[in-house]
Amino acid sequence: MAYVCEIGTGQRAYLENQGTQTIVTTASSSPGQQQQSSQSFLTGSWTASPESFRNASGVVVKITTSQGQYFIQIQGNSMGMMTERPSLQGTQQIQLQQVDRPPNSSMPPMKPMEPMKPMEPMKPMKMGDMEMSMNPMQMRMGDMELRMDKSVSVTRRFCSQCGTEVSSSDRFCSACGHRLQ
């Protein structure tokens, strides 16, 4: 038998004893988001129903077994076994309700994504007096044309002193007279 309690706005804690393990599952939901976290603690078999208490830092769950009492602290989605018996003075007891079993998952399983289909090659485009095509890559607009082809390699050179474009056969810059290498 499992137990559930409301520990905050949209957040629940599920408690279940499986043999010598106490399993604590926190589940929270808000519009468009669901989150779930579980942790198992070695406590032994329960001899009494668990109890839960709200304190300043979260919720304390008291588990009673034949080996003694255990206390589990829940803060948000994190939880841990307390090493010392906490003072329960000034705490508010939270009502636990019995449920058949804790949720396996509050979200339905997602369907795997379909593999992407290969993209089709880009078709030549024409808009007004502008034309573009990809193989070979070229663009025409009015009387201008730009073409990039693997076989064509254009290397432009510039003067390192003044930045003026120079040809590969120049030995000196025509603008500043700097000796080119």
C-alpha positions in Angstrom: 0.0 0.0 0.0 1.3 3.5 -0.8 0.5 6.9 0.6 0.4 10.4 -0.9 0.4 13.9 0.6 0.3 17.4 -0.7 3.6 19.1 0.1 3.2 22.3 -1.8 1.3 24.0 -4.6 1.1 21.4 -7.3 3.6 19.1 -5.6 2.9 15.7 -4.0 5.0 13.1 -2.2 4.3 9.4 -2.7 5.5 6.9 0.0 5.8 3.2 -0.6 7.3 0.3 1.4 8.8 -2.5 -0.8 10.4 -5.1 1.4 13.1 -3.3 3.4 13.1 -0.2 1.1 11.0 3.0 1.5 10.6 4.6 -1.8 9.8 8.3 -1.9 8.6 9.9 -5.1 8.0 13.6 -5.5 5.9 14.8 -8.4 5.1 18.4 -9.3 3.1 19.8 -12.2 2.3 23.2 -13.5 0.9 24.3 -16.9 3.1 22.8 -19.6 5.6 21.2 -17.1 5.8 18.0 -15.1 8.6 16.8 -13.0 9.2 13.6 -11.0 12.0 12.4 -8.8 12.3 9.1 -6.8 14.7 7.9 -4.2 15.0 4.7 -2.2 16.0 4.4 1.5 16.9 1.3 3.5 14.5 1.5 6.5 13.1 -2.0 7.0 9.4 -3.1 6.8 6.9 -0.6 8.1 5.2 -1.4 11.4 2.9 1.6 11.3 1.6 4.0 8.7 4.0 6.8 7.8 3.5 10.3 9.2 4.4 13.7 7.6 5.0 17.1 9.1 5.6 20.5 7.5 8.4 22.5 9.0 10.2 25.7 8.0 12.5 24.0 5.5 10.1 21.6 3.9 8.5 18.3 4.9 9.6 15.6 7.3 8.4 12.1 6.9 8.4 9.8 9.9 8.8 6.0 9.1 8.3 3.5 11.9 9.8 0.0 11.5 10.8 -2.9 13.8 14.4 -1.5 13.7 13.2 1.9 14.9 12.1 5.3 13.5 13.6 7.0 10.5 13.1 10.5 9.3 13.3 11.7 5.7 13.5 15.4 4.8 11.9 16.6 1.5 12.9 20.0 0.2 11.5 20.7 -3.3 12.6 17.8 -5.4 15.5 16.8 -3.2 15.3 14.4 -0.3 17.5 12.7 2.2 17.6 10.6 5.3 18.1 12.7 8.4 20.9 11.6 10.7 19.3 12.9 13.9 15.8 12.8 15.2 14.2 16.2 14.4 12.1 18.2 16.8 8.6 18.1 15.6 7.4 20.9 17.9 5.9 23.8 15.9 5.4 21.6 12.8 2.1 21.1 11.1 1.0 17.5 10.5 0.1 16.8 6.9 -2.7 14.3 6.1 -1.6 11.2 4.2 -4.1 9.3 2.0 -3.8 5.7 0.9 -3.5 5.0 -2.8 -3.2 1.8 -4.7 0.3 2.6 -6.0 2.5 5.6 -6.7 2.5 6.9 -10.3 5.0 5.3 -12.7 5.1 8.5 -14.6 2.7 11.4 -14.6 3.5 12.0 -18.3 2.5 9.6 -21.1 5.5 8.2 -23.0 6.5 10.2 -26.0 6.5 8.8 -29.6 10.0 8.7 -31.1 10.6 11.4 -33.7 10.5 10.4 -37.4 13.9 10.7 -39.1 14.3 13.8 -41.2 14.0 13.4 -45.0 17.0 14.6 -47.0 16.6 18.1 -48.3 16.0 18.6 -52.0 18.6 20.6 -53.9 17.8 24.3 -54.2 16.1 25.1 -57.5 17.1 28.2 -59.5 15.2 31.2 -58.3 14.1 34.3 -60.3 12.7 37.5 -58.8 12.3 40.4 -61.2 15.6 40.9 -62.9 17.5 38.8 -60.3 18.4 35.1 -60.9 20.1 32.7 -58.5 21.2 29.1 -58.9 23.3 26.9 -56.6 25.2 24.5 -58.9 27.4 26.2 -59.9 26.7 29.1 -57.5 25.8 32.1 -59.5 23.7 35.3 -59.3 22.7 37.7 -62.0 21.1 41.1 -61.4 20.7 43.4 -64.2 24.1 43.6 -66.0 26.0 42.3 -62.9 27.0 38.7 -62.5 28.6 36.9 -59.6 29.8 33.3 -60.1 31.6 31.0 -57.7 33.0 27.8 -59.1 35.4 25.3 -57.6 37.7 25.6 -60.6 38.0 29.4 -60.4 40.2 30.8 -57.7 40.6 34.5 -57.4 43.2 35.9 -55.1 43.2 39.6 -54.5 46.3 41.4 -53.1 46.5 44.6 -51.1 49.3 46.9 -50.1 50.3 46.2 -46.5 51.1 49.8 -46.0 48.0 51.7 -47.3 45.5 48.9 -48.2 45.2 49.8 -52.0 44.5 46.8 -54.2 47.5 45.8 -56.2 48.1 43.2 -58.9 50.3 40.1 -58.4 52.9 41.5 -61.0 53.3 44.8 -59.1 56.6 45.3 -57.3 55.6 48.7 -55.8 52.3 50.1 -54.6 51.0 52.7 -57.2 49.4 54.7 -54.4 52.1 55.0 -51.7 55.2 53.6 -53.4 55.7 50.9 -50.7 57.8 47.9 -51.8 55.6 44.8 -52.2 56.8 41.3 -51.4 
